[in-house]
Amino acid sequence: MPLSLLRNDLPRALGAVRALIADPDDLPQVFTLLDALPGDTFLRMERRLATTERGRRILAARPQIVALLEDRAALRRLPEGSLGRAYLDFVESEKISPAGIQEADARGGGDASLLPPTFAYLHGRMRDTHDLWHTVTGYKGDVLGETALLAFSLAQTWNPGVGLLVAVGLFKTFGAPAARAVILEGLRRGLRAAWLPEREWETMLSRPVDEVRAELRVGPPPAYAPIRSVDLKVAEAA
């Protein structure tokens, strides 16, 4: 079933949640969940983008950022301390790539060609800039960092699929107040921040990352103890 403005598939969404609880590294299931439970996210996003000059440029030009993010040689030539260099450090440390995320979307999501073209573009734009959001917020790619970034994203988009993932994260951290606090602070940061879907990331890669963080009002990267999925599996097996 494609991402849909009019129809949500709660059983399919809950099935994806169960799979993610069993294996937090199953990235295609994240896209299955987002495909099954989009609500009216993209309609609201399109309408909000249309209210600003930057947003209208994005809707009109539909820039594609993946080629820039995949060119690691070019990113490496950017100034030390730039957003592009910080992004490169992030994806290399996490051993991920935009192409890998696109592949996970293709495996777990729906047929984007069945979407209205603007909604398909916005879905792809959010997917392809996800790790730039990691970079500016300072959340790592561990389970807790991903959940905190999802909370940040929820405050920015109010996507019901993202909300379900955050709710699961809060439930799982009920007995871990420090971890729960990281997630809740992610939500608060998202509420305080500028609206990131409107940003023209293509023009920002060479800028100092600290300058970008200040402009976006995200604050400094948080200090927290990462929780990797392998640690969760060891704890559950003990």
C-alpha contacts under 8 A as a table, 3 or more apart, distances in Angstrom:
res1	aa1	res2	aa2	distance
1	M	35	D	7.41
1	M	36	A	7.26
1	M	110	G	5.47
1	M	111	D	7.21
2	P	35	D	6.20
2	P	36	A	7.66
2	P	109	G	7.38
2	P	110	G	4.21
2	P	111	D	5.15
2	P	112	A	6.28
2	P	114	L	6.45
2	P	115	L	6.91
3	L	34	L	7.55
3	L	35	D	4.56
3	L	36	A	6.54
3	L	37	L	7.66
3	L	38	P	6.27
3	L	109	G	7.93
3	L	110	G	6.24
3	L	111	D	7.68
3	L	112	A	7.02
3	L	115	L	6.73
4	S	7	R	5.56
4	S	8	N	7.05
4	S	35	D	7.59
4	S	38	P	6.55
4	S	39	G	7.38
4	S	115	L	6.98
5	L	38	P	6.95
5	L	39	G	5.92
5	L	40	D	5.21
5	L	41	T	7.81
5	L	42	F	7.60
5	L	43	L	7.38
6	L	39	G	7.23
6	L	40	D	7.51
7	R	39	G	7.44
8	N	36	A	5.55
8	N	37	L	4.94
8	N	38	P	6.75
8	N	39	G	6.62
9	D	12	R	5.50
9	D	13	A	6.23
9	D	36	A	4.92
9	D	37	L	6.16
10	L	13	A	4.88
10	L	14	L	6.05
10	L	36	A	6.77
10	L	37	L	6.74
11	P	14	L	5.12
11	P	15	G	6.15
12	R	15	G	5.02
12	R	16	A	6.34
12	R	32	T	7.77
12	R	33	L	7.18
12	R	36	A	6.19
13	A	16	A	5.15
13	A	17	V	6.33
13	A	32	T	7.00
13	A	33	L	4.64
13	A	34	L	7.68
13	A	36	A	5.35
13	A	37	L	6.36
13	A	161	G	7.63
14	L	17	V	4.91
14	L	18	R	6.22
14	L	33	L	7.66
15	G	18	R	5.17
15	G	19	A	6.33
16	A	19	A	5.04
16	A	20	L	6.19
16	A	29	Q	5.26
16	A	30	V	7.02
16	A	32	T	6.32
16	A	33	L	5.55
17	V	20	L	5.03
17	V	21	I	6.15
17	V	29	Q	7.60
17	V	33	L	7.10
17	V	165	L	7.27
18	R	21	I	5.13
18	R	22	A	6.36
19	A	22	A	5.14
19	A	23	D	6.12
19	A	24	P	7.87
19	A	26	D	7.55
19	A	29	Q	6.96
20	L	23	D	4.82
20	L	24	P	4.67
20	L	25	D	7.27
20	L	26	D	6.16
20	L	29	Q	6.59
20	L	30	V	7.51
21	I	24	P	5.87
23	D	26	D	5.68
23	D	229	S	7.82
24	P	27	L	7.56
24	P	143	V	7.07
24	P	229	S	6.34
25	D	229	S	6.98
26	D	29	Q	5.71
26	D	30	V	7.29
27	L	30	V	5.26
27	L	31	F	7.01
27	L	101	I	7.97
27	L	104	A	6.06
27	L	108	G	7.91
28	P	31	F	5.26
28	P	32	T	6.31
28	P	104	A	4.60
28	P	105	D	5.83
28	P	106	A	7.84
28	P	107	R	5.83
28	P	108	G	4.13
28	P	109	G	7.05
29	Q	32	T	4.73
29	Q	33	L	6.13
29	Q	108	G	5.62
29	Q	109	G	7.97
30	V	33	L	5.18
30	V	34	L	6.29
30	V	108	G	7.38
31	F	34	L	4.95
31	F	35	D	5.87
31	F	104	A	7.39
31	F	105	D	5.48
31	F	108	G	5.23
31	F	109	G	4.80
32	T	35	D	5.05
32	T	36	A	6.09
32	T	105	D	7.93
32	T	108	G	4.75
32	T	109	G	4.72
32	T	110	G	7.30
33	L	36	A	5.06
33	L	37	L	6.10
33	L	109	G	7.92
33	L	161	G	6.03
34	L	37	L	5.30
34	L	38	P	5.71
34	L	109	G	7.51
34	L	161	G	5.06
34	L	162	V	7.02
35	D	38	P	6.08
35	D	109	G	5.50
35	D	110	G	6.01
36	A	161	G	7.58
37	L	160	P	6.15
37	L	161	G	4.88
38	P	41	T	6.08
38	P	42	F	7.91
38	P	159	N	6.23
38	P	160	P	6.19
38	P	161	G	6.00
39	G	159	N	6.75
39	G	160	P	6.22
39	G	161	G	7.99
40	D	43	L	5.40
40	D	44	R	6.33
40	D	159	N	7.87
41	T	44	R	5.36
41	T	45	M	6.11
41	T	157	T	6.66
41	T	158	W	6.98
41	T	159	N	5.52
42	F	45	M	4.84
42	F	46	E	5.95
42	F	119	F	5.57
42	F	122	L	6.80
42	F	123	H	7.55
43	L	46	E	5.20
43	L	47	R	6.26
43	L	119	F	7.33
44	R	47	R	5.17
44	R	48	R	6.16
45	M	48	R	5.18
45	M	49	L	6.09
45	M	157	T	7.45
46	E	49	L	5.20
46	E	50	A	6.23
46	E	59	L	7.77
46	E	118	T	7.56
46	E	119	F	7.75
46	E	122	L	7.97
47	R	50	A	5.18
47	R	51	T	6.84
48	R	51	T	5.39
48	R	52	T	7.56
48	R	55	G	7.63
49	L	52	T	5.95
49	L	54	R	7.55
49	L	55	G	4.03
49	L	56	R	5.98
49	L	58	I	7.89
49	L	59	L	7.33
49	L	198	E	6.39
50	A	53	E	7.61
50	A	55	G	5.65
50	A	56	R	5.04
50	A	59	L	7.54
51	T	55	G	6.95
51	T	56	R	7.25
52	T	55	G	5.12
52	T	56	R	6.11
53	E	56	R	5.15
53	E	57	R	6.26
54	R	57	R	5.13
54	R	58	I	6.42
54	R	198	E	6.44
54	R	199	R	7.24
54	R	200	E	7.38
55	G	58	I	5.14
55	G	59	L	6.27
55	G	198	E	5.29
55	G	199	R	7.80
56	R	59	L	5.06
56	R	60	A	6.02
57	R	60	A	5.12
57	R	61	A	5.85
57	R	62	R	7.79
58	I	61	A	5.34
58	I	62	R	5.16
58	I	63	P	6.56
58	I	198	E	7.57
58	I	200	E	7.38
59	L	62	R	5.45
59	L	118	T	7.43
62	R	121	Y	7.12
64	Q	67	A	7.26
64	Q	125	R	7.68
65	I	68	L	5.45
65	I	69	L	6.37
65	I	128	D	7.14
65	I	129	T	7.76
65	I	201	W	7.83
65	I	202	E	6.37
66	V	69	L	5.01
66	V	70	E	5.95
66	V	98	P	6.36
66	V	99	A	7.81
66	V	128	D	6.50
67	A	70	E	5.15
67	A	71	D	6.30
68	L	71	D	5.40
68	L	74	A	7.97
68	L	75	L	7.96
68	L	202	E	7.67
69	L	72	R	6.88
69	L	75	L	7.50
69	L	98	P	7.12
70	E	97	S	7.16
70	E	98	P	6.81
70	E	99	A	7.82
71	D	74	A	5.50
71	D	75	L	6.40
72	R	75	L	4.88
72	R	76	R	5.97
72	R	88	L	7.00
73	A	76	R	5.09
73	A	77	R	6.52
74	A	77	R	5.19
74	A	78	L	6.84
75	L	78	L	5.37
75	L	84	G	5.61
75	L	85	R	5.91
75	L	88	L	6.68
76	R	79	P	7.98
76	R	84	G	7.92
76	R	85	R	6.16
76	R	88	L	7.38
78	L	82	S	6.71
78	L	84	G	6.65
78	L	85	R	6.27
78	L	206	S	5.94
79	P	82	S	5.53
79	P	85	R	7.07
79	P	206	S	6.76
80	E	85	R	6.28
81	G	85	R	6.38
81	G	86	A	6.55
81	G	208	P	5.57
81	G	209	V	6.11
81	G	210	D	7.87
82	S	85	R	5.27
82	S	86	A	6.20
82	S	205	L	6.58
82	S	206	S	5.39
82	S	207	R	5.14
82	S	208	P	4.07
82	S	209	V	4.92
83	L	86	A	5.06
83	L	87	Y	6.03
83	L	135	T	7.59
83	L	136	V	7.68
83	L	204	M	6.97
83	L	205	L	4.90
83	L	206	S	6.16
83	L	207	R	5.94
83	L	208	P	5.80
83	L	209	V	4.30
83	L	212	V	7.47
84	G	87	Y	5.03
84	G	88	L	6.16
84	G	204	M	7.95
84	G	205	L	4.38
84	G	206	S	5.98
84	G	207	R	7.88
85	R	88	L	4.96
85	R	89	D	6.18
85	R	205	L	7.89
86	A	89	D	5.06
86	A	90	F	6.25
86	A	135	T	6.46
86	A	209	V	7.12
87	Y	90	F	5.04
87	Y	91	V	6.32
87	Y	131	D	7.27
87	Y	132	L	6.24
87	Y	135	T	5.51
88	L	91	V	5.38
88	L	92	E	6.02
89	D	92	E	5.33
89	D	93	S	5.99
90	F	93	S	5.25
90	F	94	E	6.18
90	F	131	D	7.94
90	F	135	T	6.66
90	F	140	K	7.65
91	V	94	E	5.08
91	V	95	K	5.70
91	V	96	I	5.20
91	V	97	S	6.33
91	V	131	D	7.55
92	E	95	K	4.88
92	E	96	I	6.61
94	E	141	G	6.47
96	I	100	G	6.58
96	I	101	I	7.84
97	S	100	G	5.20
97	S	101	I	6.58
98	P	101	I	5.15
98	P	102	Q	6.23
98	P	128	D	6.18
99	A	102	Q	5.02
99	A	103	E	6.17
100	G	103	E	5.04
100	G	104	A	6.31
101	I	104	A	5.06
101	I	105	D	6.26
101	I	127	R	7.48
101	I	128	D	7.67
102	Q	105	D	5.03
102	Q	106	A	6.23
102	Q	127	R	7.63
102	Q	128	D	7.63
103	E	106	A	5.01
103	E	107	R	6.26
104	A	107	R	5.09
104	A	108	G	6.05
104	A	109	G	7.90
105	D	108	G	5.23
105	D	109	G	5.05
106	A	109	G	5.66
106	A	110	G	7.34
111	D	114	L	5.83
111	D	115	L	7.64
112	A	115	L	5.32
112	A	120	A	5.54
113	S	116	P	7.76
113	S	117	P	7.54
113	S	120	A	7.11
115	L	119	F	6.19
115	L	120	A	5.60
116	P	119	F	5.39
116	P	120	A	6.27
117	P	120	A	5.08
117	P	121	Y	6.19
118	T	121	Y	5.08
118	T	122	L	6.20
119	F	122	L	5.09
119	F	123	H	6.10
120	A	123	H	5.19
120	A	124	G	6.28
121	Y	124	G	5.12
121	Y	125	R	6.00
122	L	125	R	4.87
122	L	126	M	6.14
123	H	126	M	5.39
123	H	127	R	6.30
124	G	127	R	5.03
124	G	128	D	5.95
125	R	128	D	5.18
125	R	129	T	6.09
126	M	129	T	5.43
126	M	130	H	6.01
126	M	197	P	7.19
127	R	130	H	5.34
128	D	131	D	7.41
129	T	132	L	5.18
129	T	133	W	6.55
130	H	133	W	5.16
130	H	134	H	6.54
131	D	134	H	4.70
131	D	135	T	6.17
132	L	135	T	4.85
132	L	136	V	6.27
133	W	136	V	5.35
133	W	137	T	6.00
133	W	149	L	7.78
134	H	137	T	5.38
134	H	138	G	5.68
134	H	139	Y	5.29
134	H	140	K	6.59
134	H	141	G	7.75
134	H	149	L	6.94
135	T	138	G	5.27
135	T	139	Y	7.07
136	V	209	V	7.03
136	V	212	V	7.47
136	V	213	R	5.89
136	V	218	V	7.36
136	V	221	P	7.65
137	T	149	L	7.69
137	T	213	R	7.58
137	T	218	V	6.12
137	T	219	G	7.49
137	T	220	P	7.33
137	T	221	P	5.74
137	T	222	P	7.90
138	G	220	P	7.42
138	G	221	P	4.21
138	G	222	P	6.40
139	Y	145	G	4.78
139	Y	146	E	6.97
139	Y	148	A	7.25
139	Y	149	L	6.54
139	Y	221	P	7.00
139	Y	222	P	7.24
140	K	145	G	5.05
140	K	146	E	6.97
140	K	226	P	7.40
141	G	145	G	5.71
141	G	146	E	5.67
142	D	145	G	5.14
142	D	146	E	5.99
142	D	226	P	5.86
142	D	227	I	5.62
142	D	228	R	4.90
142	D	229	S	7.10
143	V	146	E	5.22
143	V	147	T	6.19
143	V	226	P	7.47
143	V	227	I	5.65
143	V	228	R	5.63
143	V	229	S	6.16
144	L	147	T	5.08
144	L	148	A	6.09
144	L	179	A	6.99
144	L	182	V	7.74
144	L	183	I	7.39
144	L	226	P	6.24
144	L	227	I	5.60
144	L	228	R	7.70
145	G	148	A	5.08
145	G	149	L	6.14
145	G	226	P	6.74
145	G	227	I	7.80
146	E	149	L	5.09
146	E	150	L	6.12
147	T	150	L	4.91
147	T	151	A	6.25
147	T	165	L	7.56
147	T	166	V	6.22
147	T	169	G	6.36
147	T	183	I	6.36
148	A	151	A	5.00
148	A	152	F	6.28
148	A	166	V	7.95
148	A	182	V	6.26
148	A	183	I	4.22
148	A	184	L	7.28
148	A	185	E	7.55
148	A	186	G	4.86
148	A	187	L	7.30
149	L	152	F	4.84
149	L	153	S	6.06
149	L	183	I	7.79
149	L	186	G	6.14
150	L	153	S	4.85
150	L	154	L	5.97
150	L	162	V	6.29
150	L	163	G	7.92
150	L	165	L	7.58
150	L	166	V	6.42
150	L	186	G	7.80
151	A	154	L	4.95
151	A	155	A	6.43
151	A	162	V	7.70
151	A	163	G	7.49
151	A	166	V	5.88
151	A	183	I	6.23
151	A	184	L	7.08
151	A	186	G	5.32
151	A	187	L	4.61
151	A	190	G	7.39
152	F	155	A	5.36
152	F	156	Q	6.57
152	F	186	G	4.66
152	F	187	L	4.53
152	F	188	R	7.18
152	F	189	R	6.20
152	F	190	G	4.19
152	F	191	L	7.45
153	S	156	Q	4.95
153	S	157	T	6.05
153	S	158	W	7.61
153	S	162	V	7.60
153	S	187	L	7.65
153	S	190	G	6.44
154	L	157	T	5.26
154	L	158	W	4.73
154	L	159	N	6.02
154	L	162	V	6.04
154	L	163	G	6.04
154	L	187	L	7.01
154	L	190	G	7.53
155	A	158	W	5.87
155	A	187	L	5.66
155	A	188	R	7.54
155	A	190	G	5.00
155	A	191	L	5.33
156	Q	190	G	5.78
156	Q	191	L	6.65
156	Q	195	W	6.40
156	Q	196	L	7.49
158	W	162	V	7.58
158	W	163	G	7.01
159	N	162	V	5.34
159	N	163	G	6.19
160	P	163	G	4.75
160	P	164	L	6.20
161	G	164	L	5.19
161	G	165	L	6.56
162	V	165	L	5.15
162	V	166	V	6.28
163	G	166	V	5.07
163	G	167	A	6.11
164	L	167	A	5.04
164	L	168	V	6.30
165	L	168	V	5.14
165	L	169	G	6.27
166	V	169	G	4.92
166	V	170	L	6.19
166	V	183	I	7.98
167	A	170	L	5.13
167	A	171	F	6.19
168	V	171	F	5.03
168	V	172	K	6.09
169	G	172	K	5.10
169	G	173	T	6.24
169	G	180	R	8.00
169	G	183	I	7.90
170	L	173	T	5.18
170	L	174	F	6.20
170	L	180	R	6.04
170	L	183	I	7.34
171	F	174	F	5.25
172	K	175	G	7.73
173	T	176	A	4.90
173	T	177	P	6.89
173	T	179	A	6.24
173	T	180	R	5.40
174	F	177	P	6.76
174	F	180	R	6.91
176	A	179	A	5.58
176	A	180	R	6.24
177	P	180	R	4.98
177	P	181	A	5.97
178	A	181	A	5.14
178	A	182	V	6.56
179	A	182	V	5.20
179	A	183	I	6.67
180	R	183	I	5.20
180	R	184	L	6.27
181	A	184	L	5.10
181	A	185	E	5.97
182	V	185	E	5.17
182	V	186	G	6.27
182	V	224	Y	7.27
183	I	186	G	5.03
183	I	187	L	6.64
184	L	187	L	5.11
184	L	188	R	6.43
185	E	188	R	4.93
185	E	189	R	6.00
186	G	189	R	5.07
186	G	190	G	6.20
187	L	190	G	5.16
187	L	191	L	6.41
188	R	191	L	5.11
188	R	192	R	6.34
189	R	192	R	5.14
189	R	193	A	5.99
189	R	218	V	6.10
189	R	219	G	7.77
190	G	193	A	5.23
190	G	218	V	7.42
192	R	217	R	6.80
192	R	218	V	7.26
193	A	196	L	7.87
193	A	216	L	5.78
193	A	217	R	4.66
193	A	218	V	5.18
194	A	215	E	7.85
194	A	216	L	4.95
194	A	217	R	6.02
194	A	218	V	7.69
195	W	198	E	6.09
195	W	199	R	7.57
195	W	216	L	7.70
196	L	199	R	5.40
196	L	216	L	7.44
200	E	203	T	5.95
200	E	204	M	7.01
201	W	204	M	5.04
201	W	205	L	6.59
202	E	205	L	6.24
203	T	206	S	7.46
204	M	207	R	5.41
204	M	212	V	7.65
207	R	211	E	7.14
207	R	212	V	6.97
208	P	211	E	5.24
208	P	212	V	6.41
209	V	212	V	4.98
209	V	213	R	6.14
210	D	213	R	5.02
210	D	214	A	6.23
210	D	220	P	7.96
211	E	214	A	5.15
211	E	215	E	6.24
212	V	215	E	5.06
212	V	216	L	6.10
213	R	216	L	5.12
213	R	217	R	5.96
213	R	218	V	5.59
213	R	219	G	6.27
213	R	220	P	7.20
214	A	217	R	5.03
214	A	218	V	6.74
214	A	219	G	6.56
227	I	231	D	6.69
227	I	232	L	7.46
228	R	231	D	5.33
228	R	232	L	6.71
229	S	232	L	5.02
229	S	233	K	6.28
230	V	233	K	5.12
230	V	234	V	6.25
231	D	234	V	5.13
231	D	235	A	6.15
232	L	235	A	5.07
232	L	236	E	6.08
233	K	236	E	5.09
233	K	237	A	6.10
234	V	237	A	5.13
234	V	238	A	6.22
235	A	238	A	5.24
